Structure formats: C-alpha cells, structure tokens
Amino acid sequence: MTKEFENFCNALADLIKSYEQKNLALKIHENVDMEMVKIYGSNSGSLERAKAGLEEVDELAYDTAEHHPYWNILYDGSQMLKIVLERWHEDLTDDDLKEIHWYVEKIQNSLVNLPKHNAH
C-alpha cells in the first residue's frame, strides 16, 4: 500500500467515525493489497453488495469486449448471476430457468472453443 493510500484510508476512517457519531452507520470494506475501499450504507445487505460486485464484473466484461479469450465465459456467467440475484427472494420462473440453461450452454461452447494452450 502506498503511503498516500494509507493516509487516505486513515482520513476516511476519521470521516466515517464523525458520521457514526451523527447516527449514520456505514459499512466499510477495505482491500489494502488492491488499494480499494468500498463504503456501504447501513441498509445495504449481502444481496445489495453482491449486486454491486456483479456490476463491477459486468464493467470488466464490457471493457474487455471480445478481445479476451475468457470474455464469453465472464459475460455469460454474469448474465446468469443477474437472473439469480434479481429473483433471490422469489422463485425462478420457467423462462428464467430456460435463460439460465441457455447461458450454461453458451459457457460450455466457450470452454470447448478456448485455445488449446488454455485448456487444462
């Protein structure tokens, strides 16, 4: 961790404490090795955090476009997970299951079509 990022994290911790004194509970997740900090409001639970994380996966999939050999696996997997997270508190419909199955087939095809040096 760079000294600048460490200073930022310390200042951020002080700021968060000041808001906690005003009865605003915040959740902070730090990954110092990657120099990342995520701040969540008190009403964001595991499901909301999972959806936010999936948005970051989607961003990676869109940024890499089809230039990376794993792009299809990443993209199709994230689309499948979106369906699951959106229906987390409901039953999956027949259409949802068909769509998930379709993504599974696309992932299987992508695995078959990977360059041989990537296959294990």
BELWOJO-V911253 format. One line per field, one symbol per residue. ss: DSSP state (H for helix, E for strand, L for the rest). burial: I if it has 9 or more other ideal C-beta (glycine too) atoms within 8 Angstrom, else O. A space follows every 50 residues. Layout:
ss->???
burial->???
This chain:
ss->LLHHHHHHHHHHHHHHHHHHLLLLLEEEEEELLLLEEEEEELLLLHHHHH HHHHHHHHHHHHHHLLLLLLHHHHHHHHHHHHHHHHLLLLLLLHHHHHHH HHHHHHHHHHHHLLLHHHLL
burial->OOOOIIOIIOOIIOOIOOIIOOOOOIIIOOOOOOOOIOOIOOOIOOOIII IIOIOOIIOIIOOIOOOOOOIIIIIIIIIIIIIIIOIOOOOIOOOIIOII OOIIOIIOIIOOOIOOOOOO
